[in-house]
Amino acid sequence: MARKDSYRFSFGPWNIHSGADPFGPPVRKEVEFAKKIKEYKKLGFAGVQFHDDDIVPADWDVTQTKRGVAKVKKMLEGEGLAPEFVAPRLWEDPRTIDGGFTSNNRAERQYAIDRSKRAVDIANLIGTKLIVIWPAREGTYMREAKDAAASVGRFVEYLNILLEHDPEIRILGEMKPNEPMDQSYCPTVGHFLSLAYKTIDPDRVGVLIESAHSLLAGLDPSDDMAFALWHKKLGSVHLNDQNGLKYDQDRAFGFVNLRRAFNQVDVLDQNGFGLNGEYVGLDVKALRTQPDALATTHLKNSIEMFNMLLKISRGIDRKKLDAFRQKRDYEGMEMYILKKLMNLR
């Protein structure tokens, strides 16, 4: 399999943040958007991930939107950056408290559709054809609250509407089993890909896999990635790390489980990820204890960790791995890989 010589990295401006959490207020100063953009190249990044309202406020009219997007586009070009994707942020509006496109309320469903179409238009204006859908509130706290089967159908209808709105976009679903909802209607990569094949244009529907989301579903992220890679539907990743089955922590990549992080780098590199222009995206947040001056270290560290693991992966003797497989000596194989990770012979 051909491999990418070097990878391009991206992150979203929300990954430089003030440190507020559900249990406490901000602990760092808010960083203005323009200053965040100026940090990208310094930290080794080439692409910017966006929510629609990261670019322009959600309530701006068409004229304001065009002007606002043009301003941000000029800012990106001035820094030598490219937009990776745009994602409609449906989950923070009061009208989506019971879900967006799966809401019981027809007007609220229409709001989600209209805002998502606008996100597609914003993506076109800023220069990307990639749309990411995170179905944050498309689920329930109580099973009888919605018709689950009908909600799955609404999910497909929603995707079809966006595919028809722009025949050139590609949609990536970012699946998560829970949080903020108790249970999601489409909790895993496999669930979403089954829906993708039911849309009007399956070739334009794929997935963005976030490490922590796979872990919250009790799955190994590298297996999810392999599954999507086989289907030729892995359009992006959000690499991070996670301490157990609890809330979405967005820890720096590889800083909790080095072996698991290696598995992800290895499966991506061995299967040609990036050859079609895909970015290695990060979704990592600084620890709340980090002071202002150190609040971007997690981003730099995550790239460094990826590249160190990539070097180890490319130093693996694949013929030796095949020999271990032929002998079914998986204990020997495990020790061989662990020694590589520990820089031992």
C-alpha positions in Angstrom: 0.0 0.0 0.0 1.3 3.5 -0.9 1.8 5.8 2.0 1.7 9.5 2.6 5.2 11.0 2.7 4.2 13.5 5.4 0.9 14.4 7.0 -1.1 17.6 7.2 -2.6 18.4 10.6 -5.7 20.4 11.6 -7.6 21.5 14.7 -10.6 23.6 15.5 -10.4 27.0 17.3 -12.3 25.5 20.2 -9.2 23.5 21.1 -7.7 26.7 22.4 -10.0 27.5 25.2 -10.5 29.2 28.6 -10.7 26.1 30.7 -14.4 26.3 31.8 -16.1 23.0 32.6 -19.5 22.0 33.9 -18.2 22.3 37.5 -16.3 25.6 37.3 -15.8 28.9 35.5 -13.0 29.9 33.1 -9.5 29.7 34.5 -7.7 31.3 31.5 -8.2 34.4 29.4 -10.3 34.0 26.3 -8.2 34.1 23.2 -9.6 36.1 20.3 -10.3 34.3 17.0 -7.6 36.1 15.0 -4.9 35.3 17.5 -5.9 31.6 17.5 -5.5 31.6 13.7 -2.0 33.1 14.0 -1.0 30.2 16.3 -1.7 27.4 13.7 1.5 27.6 11.6 3.6 28.2 14.7 2.3 24.9 16.1 2.8 23.0 12.9 -0.8 22.9 11.6 -2.0 23.5 8.0 -5.8 23.2 8.2 -8.6 24.7 10.3 -11.7 22.9 11.4 -14.8 25.1 11.7 -18.3 25.1 13.1 -20.5 27.4 11.1 -20.7 30.0 13.9 -16.9 29.9 14.3 -16.9 31.7 11.0 -19.9 34.0 11.3 -22.8 34.3 13.8 -25.7 32.0 13.1 -28.2 34.8 12.9 -26.5 37.0 10.2 -28.4 37.6 6.9 -27.0 36.6 3.5 -25.2 39.9 2.9 -23.6 39.9 6.3 -22.7 36.3 6.0 -20.9 36.7 2.7 -18.9 39.7 4.0 -18.0 37.9 7.2 -16.9 34.7 5.5 -14.8 36.7 3.0 -13.0 38.3 5.9 -12.2 35.0 7.6 -11.1 33.5 4.2 -8.7 36.4 3.7 -7.4 35.8 7.3 -6.7 32.2 6.5 -5.0 32.9 3.2 -2.9 35.5 4.9 -1.6 32.8 7.3 -1.2 30.1 4.6 -4.0 28.0 6.0 -6.8 26.1 4.5 -10.3 25.2 5.8 -10.7 21.5 6.4 -14.5 21.3 7.0 -17.5 23.2 8.2 -19.9 21.6 10.8 -23.4 23.0 11.6 -23.5 23.6 15.4 -27.1 22.5 15.9 -26.9 21.4 19.6 -26.5 24.8 21.3 -29.7 26.5 20.0 -32.8 26.3 22.2 -34.8 25.1 19.3 -32.8 21.8 19.2 -33.2 20.9 22.9 -35.1 17.8 21.7 -32.8 17.2 18.8 -32.5 18.9 15.5 -33.5 16.8 12.5 -35.0 14.1 14.8 -37.1 16.5 16.9 -40.8 15.8 17.3 -41.5 19.4 16.3 -41.7 20.0 12.5 -40.6 23.6 12.8 -37.5 22.7 14.8 -36.6 20.0 12.3 -36.9 22.6 9.6 -34.6 25.0 11.5 -32.0 22.2 11.7 -32.3 21.7 7.9 -32.1 25.4 7.1 -29.1 26.0 9.3 -27.3 23.0 7.8 -28.0 24.2 4.3 -26.5 27.5 5.3 -23.4 25.7 6.7 -23.0 24.2 3.3 -23.2 27.6 1.7 -20.6 28.9 4.2 -18.3 26.0 3.3 -18.5 26.9 -0.4 -17.7 30.5 0.4 -14.7 29.7 2.5 -13.4 27.1 0.2 -14.1 23.5 1.4 -16.5 20.8 0.2 -16.4 18.8 3.4 -19.3 18.9 5.8 -19.1 17.2 9.2 -22.3 16.2 11.0 -22.1 15.5 14.8 -25.6 14.4 15.8 -25.1 15.6 19.4 -28.8 15.7 20.4 -30.2 13.2 17.9 -31.2 10.7 20.6 -33.1 10.4 23.8 -33.0 10.5 27.6 -36.1 8.3 27.6 -36.9 5.7 24.9 -40.6 6.6 24.5 -39.8 10.3 24.0 -39.4 9.8 20.3 -40.2 7.2 17.6 -36.8 5.7 17.3 -37.4 4.0 13.9 -38.9 7.2 12.4 -35.9 9.1 13.8 -33.5 6.9 11.9 -35.5 7.6 8.7 -35.3 11.3 9.5 -31.5 11.0 9.7 -31.4 9.6 6.2 -33.8 12.3 4.9 -31.7 15.0 6.4 -28.5 13.7 4.7 -30.4 13.4 1.4 -31.5 17.0 1.7 -28.0 18.2 2.1 -26.7 16.0 -0.7 -29.3 17.5 -3.0 -28.6 21.0 -1.8 -25.0 20.8 -3.2 -24.1 17.9 -5.6 -20.4 18.4 -4.8 -20.2 18.3 -1.0 -19.0 15.3 0.9 -20.6 14.6 4.3 -18.8 13.0 7.2 -20.6 11.7 10.2 -18.9 12.0 13.5 -20.5 9.4 15.7 -20.6 9.3 19.5 -22.6 6.9 21.7 -23.7 9.4 24.4 -23.1 12.9 25.8 -25.0 15.2 25.7 -27.8 12.7 25.1 -28.1 9.6 27.2 -28.3 7.4 24.1 -27.6 8.3 20.5 -29.7 6.9 17.6 -26.5 6.4 15.6 -23.9 5.6 18.2 -21.0 4.1 16.2 -19.2 4.3 12.9 -20.9 1.1 11.8 -24.4 2.5 12.5 -23.6 5.6 10.4 -22.1 3.7 7.5 -25.3 1.5 7.3 -27.2 4.8 6.9 -24.7 6.1 4.3 -25.5 3.3 2.0 -29.2 4.2 2.1 -28.7 7.8 1.0 -29.1 9.0 -2.6 -25.4 9.2 -3.1 -23.4 6.8 -0.8 -20.1 7.7 -2.5 -20.4 11.2 -0.9 -21.1 10.0 2.6 -18.3 8.9 5.0 -17.1 9.2 8.5 -14.8 11.3 10.8 -13.6 9.0 13.6 -12.8 10.5 17.0 -10.6 8.3 19.2 -12.5 9.2 22.4 -15.9 8.5 20.8 -14.9 5.0 19.8 -13.6 4.4 23.3 -16.8 5.6 24.9 -18.6 3.0 22.8 -16.2 0.3 24.2 -14.4 0.0 20.9 -10.8 0.3 19.9 -10.4 3.4 17.7 -7.9 1.6 15.3 -10.5 -1.1 14.6 -13.1 1.6 13.8 -10.6 3.2 11.5 -9.8 0.0 9.8 -13.5 -0.7 9.2 -14.0 2.7 7.6 -10.7 2.5 5.6 -11.9 -0.9 4.1 -15.1 0.8 3.0 -13.0 3.7 1.6 -15.1 6.1 3.8 -12.6 7.5 6.3 -12.6 11.2 5.4 -10.9 12.5 8.6 -10.0 11.8 12.1 -10.1 13.5 15.5 -7.2 12.0 17.4 -7.1 12.4 21.1 -7.0 10.1 24.2 -9.4 9.1 27.0 -9.2 7.7 30.5 -11.9 5.1 30.7 -15.6 5.0 29.9 -16.8 8.3 31.3 -17.2 11.9 29.8 -15.4 12.9 26.6 -12.0 14.1 27.9 -10.2 15.1 24.7 -6.8 14.4 26.3 -3.6 15.0 24.2 -3.1 12.2 21.7 -1.2 9.2 23.1 -0.9 10.7 26.6 -3.1 8.0 28.3 -2.5 4.8 26.3 0.6 4.8 24.2 0.0 1.3 22.7 -3.5 2.3 21.7 -2.2 5.5 20.0 0.4 3.5 18.1 -2.3 1.2 16.8 -4.1 4.2 15.3 -1.1 5.7 13.7 -0.1 2.3 12.3 -3.5 1.5 10.8 -3.8 4.9 9.2 -0.3 4.9 7.7 -0.4 1.2 6.5 -3.7 1.8 4.7 -3.0 5.0 2.7 -4.8 7.5 4.8 -4.0 11.0 3.6 -3.3 10.1 0.0 -6.5 11.7 -1.1 -5.8 14.9 0.8 -7.2 13.9 4.2 -6.0 15.8 7.2 -4.9 14.2 10.5 -7.3 16.2 12.7 -6.9 16.7 16.4 -9.6 17.4 18.9 -7.6 17.9 22.1 -8.1 20.3 25.0 -5.6 21.7 27.4 -5.8 20.4 31.0 -7.7 22.9 33.1 -4.6 23.3 35.3 -2.5 24.7 32.4 -1.7 28.4 32.7 -2.3 30.8 29.8 1.3 30.7 28.6 1.1 26.9 28.3 -2.4 26.5 26.9 -1.4 25.4 23.4 1.2 22.8 24.5 -1.3 20.0 24.1 -1.6 20.7 20.4 2.2 20.8 19.8 2.6 17.7 21.9 -0.1 15.7 20.0 1.6 16.4 16.6 5.0 15.4 18.1 3.5 12.2 19.5 1.9 11.3 16.2 5.2 11.8 14.3 7.2 9.8 16.9 4.8 6.9 16.6 4.8 7.2 12.8 8.6 6.8 12.9 8.3 3.7 15.1 5.6 2.3 12.8 7.7 2.8 9.7 10.6 1.2 11.5 8.7 -2.1 12.1 10.1 -5.1 10.2 6.9 -6.2 8.5 8.5 -9.5 7.3 9.2 -10.2 11.0 5.5 -9.5 11.8 4.5 -11.9 9.1 6.8 -14.6 10.6 5.2 -14.1 14.0 1.8 -14.5 12.4 2.8 -17.7 10.5 4.0 -19.2 13.8 1.0 -17.8 15.7 3.5 -16.3 18.1 1.4 -13.3 19.2 3.2 -13.1 22.5 6.5 -12.7 20.6 4.9 -10.1 18.3 3.6 -8.1 21.2 7.0 -8.0 22.9 8.6 -7.0 19.6 6.2 -4.0 19.2 6.5 -3.0 22.9 10.3 -3.0 22.7 10.0 -0.8 19.6 7.8 1.6 21.6 10.3 1.6 24.4 13.2 2.1 22.0 14.7 -1.3 23.0 16.2 -3.9 20.6 
